[in-house]
Amino acid sequence: MIRFEHVTKRYADGTTAVDDLTFEVAEGELVTLVGPSGCGKTTTMKMVNRLIEPTSGRILLDGEDVSAVDPVRLRRRIGYVIQQVGLFPHRTVLDNTATVPHLLGVKRAKARERAAELLDLVGLDPSVYGDRYPDQLSGGQRQRVGVARALAADPPVLLMDEPFGAVDPVVRERLQSEFLRLQQSVRKTVLFVTHDIEEAVRLGDRIAVYGDGRIEQFDTPSAVLGSPANEYVAGFVGADRGLKRLSVTPIEEGDLEQPPVVHLDDPLPRELDARWAVVLDGDDNLHGWISAEHARVRTGTVREHARRMEAWLPVGASLKQAFATMLQHDAGWIAVVDNAGEGRFLGVLTPSRLHEALRRSTAADARDVPRADVELETVSDH
Ligand SMILES: Nc1ncnc2c1ncn2[C@@H]1O[C@H](COP(=O)(O)OP(=O)(O)OP(=O)(O)O)[C@@H](O)[C@H]1O
């Protein structure tokens, strides 16, 4: 979808911002460009929508050389979100979002209707926020309007330059989750610039790790963490890359243990093979848990003695979420449910299974790294 072919950008003062860059972003893929300040990320991005022209090489968008496309026409196909969102201060949130489609000739009423849908999509209720002005919003809300506005013309490509850079870490994490959810439904081709490796790892289908004007490694988050291509990348992703890996490794069904299970209307079990059992309702959905000791000495049905299960997650959630959930609820294990429907119980994740899952993920990517090193790194890091 976006293809860089031997692209170099040398500024008038002789600075080489980008040096012989070749890479490709597939349709519907989210690629994060990550690296320290001044390494050429923004320059790379701005060459796609021709805010900056390359010195040599070419950039193809859907097979078409962008240098041959009229910049105005080009930018209609490319949404652009930047850190200082640049909303029009004297226009309402709804009008800000509707501006681009309106400029493109969509009737005003239709553009506003579409804008309201988009605000909803980014988590802003249009009936609450639509009539506000930008200075009546929080930083995080303004960023959401920025995203909604970039999506308004339904461009196939989105360029995002540190879009969540100006908000505090908590809001930032929430915006990232929302954006990931949004991206699952809109599937845009996205180039996303950040200097934050955590953000790059969390959002990217693939990551381009920049050194000075060059890409040092271009691969999946998991591979970059598991097999850094060189010392520079290893240093950039950090000594805690084993920990970071937690956030990119999903819980899979194969990671789960099957504990004893009882149903709500069963009589209390006298003997259990474990210190506790998981309690399910009639549809095999997760209800709670019961301790073996408790069950042995009481009478009645499971329903009367079951405790609510707070520590649970859907399958596919990250190992980091699993670890955080264990800590939050001081739980020795967490229940894992189907991520569709009512939450059919699938099994439990214990700390040792979590560790195994982490090792599985590490081993899968440890193509060029001696296994002993990888294991040491993983074990010592968590
Ligand atoms: N107009 C310009 N003229 C000269 N040099 C420039 C110009 N714009 C950027 N540069 C230089 O090009 C290099 C790359 O800049 P760029 O903005 O692409 O980096 P970046 O990775 O996006 O950095 P940051 O994370 O700080 O935004 C830097 O050394 C910068 O000083």
The ligand as an ORCA input file, in Angstrom:
! r2SCAN-3c Opt
* xyz 0 1
  N      13.743     21.915      7.571
  C      14.851     21.315      8.035
  N      16.078     21.791      7.709
  C      17.197     21.195      8.154
  N      17.208     20.113      8.923
  C      16.028     19.588      9.285
  C      14.798     20.172      8.872
  N      13.781     19.436      9.393
  C      14.368     18.445     10.110
  N      15.713     18.546     10.043
  C      16.697     17.643     10.652
  O      16.489     16.343     10.127
  C      16.686     15.370     11.144
  C      15.449     14.502     11.255
  O      14.353     15.281     11.716
  P      12.916     14.667     11.979
  O      12.014     15.772     12.390
  O      12.516     13.862     10.813
  O      13.226     13.707     13.205
  P      12.249     12.936     14.193
  O      12.803     11.582     14.299
  O      10.848     13.078     13.755
  O      12.503     13.727     15.533
  P      11.489     14.090     16.739
  O      11.146     12.816     17.407
  O      12.349     14.981     17.593
  O      10.340     14.799     16.125
  C      17.045     16.138     12.402
  O      18.428     16.162     12.531
  C      16.504     17.518     12.138
  O      17.238     18.495     12.832
*
